[in-house]
Amino acid sequence: MENVRATARPALWLMVSIILVALNLRPSMAAVGPLLSAIRGDIPLSFSLASLLTMLPVMAMGLAMFFGIGISQRLGEQRTVVLSLLIIGLATASRLFLGSAAELIVSAIAAGVGIALIQALMPALIKSRFSDNVAVCMGLYVTSIMGGAAIAASFAPLVMTHTGSWRTSLAIWAALAVLALLFWTAQRKTTLTLPAQARRGESFFANSRAWLLAIFFGLGTASYTCVLAWLAPYYVEKGWSEQNAGLLLGFLTAMEVISGLLTPAIANRSRDRRLVLVVLLGLIMAGFCGLILSPQHLSLLWPCLLGLGIGGLFPMSLIVSLDHLDNPQRAGRLTAFVQGIGYLIAGLSPLIAGLIRDQLGSFEWAWWSLTGVMALMIVMVLRFDPRHYAKHIH
């Protein structure tokens, strides 16, 4: 019994540390949308240019994902996370002193690089350290990512109200990085070094199934990044206050947290994830249709449906990728490839939506486009039969 407790305690502390690290992976982006009106009042920004505040860090995450595994192998997982948290914390804190759109965008890109280094290594670390509960632990990890977004989206306008400064409202989230650093460095001995069984230099660029997984992840994440960037500004244009629009985005991300916790646990009952994925995509489609057709009526229902769908789809996309390979490091390389390509795809959606808004004067056509993308993803889901995984990626 004592041995079980001795083994369980470090694992618990590692999971708590992972959760605190994950809370840092979205506030630098999620806090921007609810404050966009105030930022644009101080710094000249078109909607297309403002979209770069979400697009460029997501693109940076995609590009840095390809180097993240290599960096973690050189520095070790412990040092890589410390370095990443320092980058995120400094980039976030620097927003106290911003004076131009370029400086704001550079801080967003820097944060994106720090985020990518963490997201490249975490799936492999979780699969290796928590091999018996991968789906549940991935759910906790991804849910914590969304929890960080919910906290930032909900409280950034409140901080601005109390401080009178949008810069403070963007910079205050550096405190989360400090907290995560304290916990992560305190449990140094529990961090597991990943096994070196993967084929060195292995690339998934020539594998069609890896590309299918990457495109699926990218299209799903496109809905997340677009909603993160533009839901609050959409409702501000409908006459809502910045604070209420921010709270609505916070409510949506709270629904993502709930779905991120429950969906992987439900899906863990079967290795065939297709039914769960179809239900999640249906919820997202219903949410977008509601935003377009009746944004002012049942205004909590549409973010609720979107949050439940997006919140479950994000971890499930990674879990389906992890399902394809048993070796933790090879699975980690696959998920790094999937996220790398996926974030490059997803990063384009806020820009496209911003261009649509600038040209057509409304976000509705962006929501319609994403509804069509979700329908396409339902067709893609049919390919994810676990009985055939072995022949697609050996």
N, C-alpha and C positions, 0 to 999 in steps of 0.2 A: 504493500500500500504506500509506504514511504517513497519507494522508487517511482511509482506512478505519479505521486504528487510532485516529486522532484523533476520529473520529465514534463508534467503539465504546466508547472509554474513558469518556466522560461518560455514555453510556447505561448502561454497567455500574454506574457509581457511583450513578446514579439508581435503578436496580433494587435495588441493595444498600440504599440509603436507604429505599426503599419497603418492603422486607422488614423492616427494623428498626422502621419506623413501625408496620407491621402487627402486629408482635409485641406491641404495647401495647394492642390492641383487644379483648382478652378476659380478661387476668389479673384485672382488678377484679371480674369475675363468677365466673371459674373457680375462684379461690382460696376462695370462700365455702363451697361444698358440702362439701368434705372437712373443713372446720373447724366445720361447723354445730353439731355436738354440743357442742364447747367454747364456742362463742359462746352457745348456748342455756343453758349452765351458768352463764354470767356475766350475760347479758342475757335477761330473759323474752321468749321468742318462740314463738308457736304455729307450726305448719307453714304455715298460711295467711299469717301475717305474715312468716315467713321467706321465703316465695315472692316477696314484694315486692322482695327484694334482687336477684332476677334479673328479675322482671317490670317494675319501674319503670324501670331503666336501658334495657331493651329498648324499652319504650314511649317513653322520652325519645329514644332513637335514631330511632324512627319519626317522631316529631313534628319533631325537629330536622333530619331528612333533607330536609324540604320547604324549609327555609331555607338549607341547606348550600351549594347551588349559588349562590344569590344572595350569600351572605356571601363565598364564594370569588371571585366576580366583583368585589366591592367591594375586598377586601383583597389579592387575588391568591393563587394556589395556595401560594406559598412562605410567606406570612404566616399563611394559614389553618391550615396544618399546624403551624406553630410555636405558634400560639395553642391549637390543639387538644391538642398534646402537653403544653403548660403546664397546661391544665385537667385532663387525665388525671393528670399527675404530682402536682399539688397535691391533687386529690381522693383519690388513692391514699395519699399521704404523710399526709394528715390523719387517717387511720385509726389512727395511733399514739395519738391523743388522744381516741378515742371513749368516750363514757360512757353512751350510750343507743341504743335501737333507731332512734329518729328520726334521730340523727346518722349512724348507719351507712347508713340509707336515703338521706339527703340526699347523702352522699358517692357512693353508687352512681348516683344520678340525675345528679350533676355529671359523673361519668366517662362516663355514657351520652351526654350532650350533646357532649363532646369527641370521643368515638368516632364519633358521627354525622357531624360536620363533615368528618372525614377520609373516612369511607366514602361520603359524597355525591360527593366530587370525584375519588376515585381511579380508578373505572372509566373516566371520560372522559379522565383524564390518561394512563392506560395505553393506551386505544384510540388516542389521538392520538400518543403518543410511541413506541409499539411496535406500529404498525398491521399489520406483517407477522407478528407473533407474539402476537396478542391472547389466544388461548386459553391458550397456555403461560404468558404473563406474568400473566394473571388467575389461573391455577393457582398460580403462585409466591406471588402476593399473598394469596390466600385461604388457601393452605396455611400461610403465615406467621401469619395470624390464628389458625388452629387450633394452630399450634406454640406460640404464646404461651399458649393455654389449657392445652396439655399440660404445659408447664413449670410453670405456676402450680399446676395440680391435683396434679402429682406432688411438687413440692418444698415447697408450703405446709405440709403436716403435718410434714415433716422440719425446717423452720425453727422450727415451734412446739415440736417436741421439744427442739431445741437451745437455744432462747431462753426457753421456758416461757411465751410470750405469743402468743396468737392475733392480737393487734393488730399486732405486729411482722410476723407471717406474712402479713397483709393489706397492710401498708404498704411492705414491702421491694421490691415490684414497681415503685415509683416510679423505681427505678434504671434500668429499661428505658426510661423516658421520657427520662431524662437522656442515655443512650447514643444514642437515636434523634435527639434534638435536636442533638447534636454532629455526627452524620453529615449530617443534613438541611441544617443551616446551612452546613456545609463545602462542599456541592456546589451552592450557590445558582445559579451560572451555568448549570448543566445543566438546571434545571427549566424546562419548556416552558410558555409561556402558551398557553392553549387558544384555538383559533380562534373568532372571533365570528360564525360563519355560521348559528347556530341562530336560529329565530324567537323574538324576544324576547317574554316573557310566555306562551310556548306552554304549554298545559296538557294533560295526558293524562287528566284526570278524566272526560271524555266518551267516551273510547276503550275499547271493550269488550275489545279484545285486551290493552291495558295492564292492565286490571283482572284478566284471566285470568292474566297473568304475575305480577302482584302477589300474587294469592291463592295461586298455585302456590308462589311463593317463601316466602310467609308460612306456609303449611302445612308445607313442608319444614323451615323454620327452627324451627317449633314443636317438632319432634322434637329438634332440636339444643338448644334452650333448656331443654326439659324434662329431657333427659338430663343436661345440664350442671348443672342445679339439684338433681336428685333421685337420680341413680344412686348417688353415694357414700352419702347418707343411707339409701337403700334397702338397701345391703349392710351398713351399720352396724347396721340393724335386724335383719339376718339373722345378726348375731353377729361380723361382721368388725371389726377395729380401724380407727380413723380413718386410720391411715397406710396400711394395705393397701387400704382403700376408695379413698383418694386416688390410690394407685398404679394401681388398676384404672381409674379415670377418666382418669389420665394415659396408660395403655395404650390406652384407647379413642381419646383425642385423638391419640395417636401414629399409630394406624391411619388417622385422619382426614387426618393430614399426608401419609401415603403415598398414600392415595387422591386427595387434592387435587392431588398432583404428577402422578400417573400418569393419572388419568381424563381431564383436559383434553387431555393429549398424545395419548391414544388417540382421543378424540372429534374431535381436530383433523383426522383423516384424511377426515372427511365432514362436510358442513354439516348433514346430517340427524342430530340428536342423540337421536332417540326411543328407539332400542334401548338405548343407554347409560343413559338415564334410567330405563327400565323395569327394567333389571338392578339399578341402584342402589336403587330403591324395593323390589324384591324382597329385597335383602340386609337392608334396614332392617326389613321385616316379619318376616323370619326371626329377626333379632336380638331383636326385642320378644317374639316367641313363646317364644324360649329363656329370656329373663328371667323370663317368667311361669311356664312349665311346668317348668323345671329350672335355677333360679338358682345352686344350689350345685354342680351337676355341669357339667362343661365350661365353667366360669365364665369362662375366657378367650375361648372361642369366641363367646359372645353379644356382648360388647363389641367383639370383632374385627369381626363382621358389621355391627354398628351403626356402628362407626367408618368402615369401608370405604364403607358406603352413604351416611352423612351427609356424610363428607368429600368425596365426589365430587359429591353433590347440590348442595351449597352453591355451589361455583364454576360448575357446569353451569347452575344456575338463572339466574345473572347472565350467563353466556355466551350462553344462548338469548335473553335480553333484548337484549344487545348485537348479536346477529345480525340483529335486525329493522331496524336503521338503520345506514347507512354513515357519516353525519356524526358525528364524535366527540362534539361538544357536545350534539347532539340525543339521541344514544345515552346520554350521561351524564345528561341530564334524565330520560330514560325509566327508567334504572336507579335514579335517585334516587327517582322516583315508586314504582317497584316495591319498593324497600327501605323507603320510608316507610310505605306501606300494609302491606307484608309484616311489618315489625317490630311494628307495632301489633297485627297478628293473632298473631304468634309470642309477643308479650309476655304474652298471656293464658294460654298453656299451663302455665307453672309455677304460676300462681295456681289454675287449675282442678285441676291435679294435687294441689296442697296442700290444696284443699278436699275433694277425693276422699279423701285420706289422713286428714284430720281427721274426716270423716263415716263412712267405711267401715273405717278402721283399717289400710289397706293401699294400696300404690301399684299393685297388679296391674291394677285397672280403668283406671287412667290409661294403662298400657302397652297394654291391649286397645283403648282408644279411639284411640290413635295408630296402632295396626296398621290399624284401619279407615280412618283418614285417609290412610295410604299407599296403600291399595287405591283410594280415590277419586282420588288423584293419578295413578295409572296410567291411569285413564280420561281425565284431563285431558291427559296426555302425547300422546295420539293426535291432539290438535288442533295440535301443533307441527310441521306440515309446512312446511319452508323454502320450498317452491315457492309458497306462498300468503302469505308474509310481507308482500310489497309491498302487497297489497290491504287488509291489516289496519291497517297504520300507514304513512301516506304522509309 
